[in-house]
Amino acid sequence: MMKTKTTFLIGIFLLVLLFPYSILYLNSDFLSSVLPGWHTTIYPLATLLKFIILLIVSFYYWKLSKIRTEVNFKNVIIYFLLTAPAVLITKMDLYTLFHYSPNNTENLMTTIRTVIFIRIFTNILFFTGQILFAVYYKKQSRKLT
């Protein structure tokens, strides 16, 4: 068993890790375009969505800490292992991890496919972790009523 306050602190840690510090020191925004005009891309929209979801989950961890004193350690570890990779991958530039030549288009396309696969896989893990937390929270709320 693990204290619910500790799980709340883990949620806050992930939230702070995901917080876009570029807003504070670059006067940037969550939503920014790559090219002005018709062809704009809102790239960090997934980061904004993850941030809002983690904010909501952290609130429910806090709420859970008010109704329960301990939670199952296994559930917390599973949640953390499903959520942390997406938070860390969001902060990384995956293209720098792969060595590719812009002249070799086949190698470039393979690199792009690999990066997209990694991002999709970690996002699936992230949302799976959030769904599992929601199921766990519902079960814990029903036990008290």
Buried (B, 14 or more C-beta within 10 A) or exposed (E): EBBBBBBBBBBBBBBEEBBBEEEEEEEEEBEEEEEEEEEEEEEBEBBBBBBEBBBEBBEBBBBBBEEBEEBEEEBBEBBBEBBBBBBEBBEEEBEEEEEBEEEEEEBBEEBBEBBEEBBEEBBEBBBBBBEBBEEBBEEBBEEEE
